[in-house]
Structures are given as C-alpha cells and as structure tokens.
Amino acid sequence: MSPRSASVNEELRRRSRERLLQAAVELVRERGYEATTLGDIADRAGSARGLVSYYFPGKRHLVQSAVHRLMHRTLDEALEREPHTEDGRERMARAVDAVLGLARDQPVLMRQHMAGLLQAEGFVQCPEQQRLAELLRDTVVRRGSQNVDADYPMLRSLLMGAVYAMVMPNIPLPITPLRAELFQRYGLDWEMGVPPDTEAPGGTGQTDLSRFFATDGRPADQSK
C-alpha cells in the first residue's frame, strides 16, 4: 500500500483539528467549561487523547480557539450575507449585531470565553483570534477610520464590554440598550444590521453550529 502524500496528511490533520474545535464548542455549551475535560472533547471528536495535545497546549487554549472560530465565522457570515454591501456603516452595524447576537444566543459559551480572557494567559494568539482581529480591523477601515490603530482596539473593547454586560450571571443587561449605545456612538441607524426583533438567515441561536467547522473536506473559511 502506497504511503499517503503530504497533501493528504495535511488534509487529515486539518480535519482532525476542526473536529476538536467543534467538539469543544458543543461540550462547553452543553456542560460548561469546568465540567468538560480534554478526554471528553477527544471522545466527542473521535480522536485520540494524545492528538489534542499535538494541536493545543491545554484546554483553555483549545476552548478559546474554538470560540474565536465561532466568533470570526459568525462575523464573516454576517458581513458577507446577501444582499452584499460595501457600505461601511452597514458593515459596522452587521459586525455589532453579530457579536451581540452571539452573547444573546450563546450565553454559556460567551461567559466561559470572557472568564478565560481574564486569566493570566489573556488572549490566545491563534489563527482563529487573528482572523477575528482582521475582520474587525477591516470593518473599522471601511467605516472610514482615520486612525485604525486607535479605533480598532476601541471597537474591540466596547464589544467585549457589551458582551460582558450581557452574560453577567443574575444581572445581565438586555441587548437593546447596549445596541442602542453602540449604534449611537458609531452613527448607525437602528434599522441597519439585524435589529433585535428580527433574525438574519442562519442566526446564531441554532443548535447545530457545524457549518462553522469544516470536517467534511470543505474549508470553513472561504477567504483562506
């Protein structure tokens, strides 16, 4: 039997990593972070326990990467959905709504994610986080920023603060006033994006999030 080619091996590794990311999102959403083990994630993904360590140095790194994947794919989907637009204000509205929509629809995942960011490791510098940063920076550029290096961190901080407020246990703030505050800051009209009483096709509240993880041979991120 001929040995597998380098390209086949690379594709198998990519699919294995995708399955681990998907399993991490599913299990943390179902059980919470503390009740999810790396062994659980490996079992759900159909992978050997040692393979997890090959791709990720630990559970926190894996879970942050998985949630960053969900975030950047949700954002990408929102920015590029039909009708496609190059209008910077509409794209900013879609970006805000995509992130706030995740906090509304996936509170357990986003609460665990925010808690992880407050740990000593902070942001995990993974490809998923970098892609999320690229999309947000591009949104700021298209909105017409004259100082992207200042405006991008400010947008990121404002979105993180809004998500934190929405997922606080026992005293969460509803999406509407937070959205209104952000829309006012960026000069956006309320009907832009996806107002809270409507939902875009493929909203983030769906149980099946598999479309964000390419385990069937198709790339999850068509921009790469």
Buried (B, 14 or more C-beta within 10 A) or exposed (E): EEEEEEEEEEEEEBBBBBBBBBBBBBBBBEEEBEEBEBEBBBBBBEBEEEBBEEBBEEBBBBBBBBBBBBBBBBBBBBBEBEEEBEEBBBBBBBBBBBBBBBBBBBBBBBBBBBEBBEEEBEEBEBBBBEBBBEBBBBBBBBBEBEEBEEBBBEBBEBBBEBBBBBBEEEEBBEBEEBBEBBBEEBEBEEEBBBBBEEEBEEBBEEEEBBEBBBBEEEEBBEEE
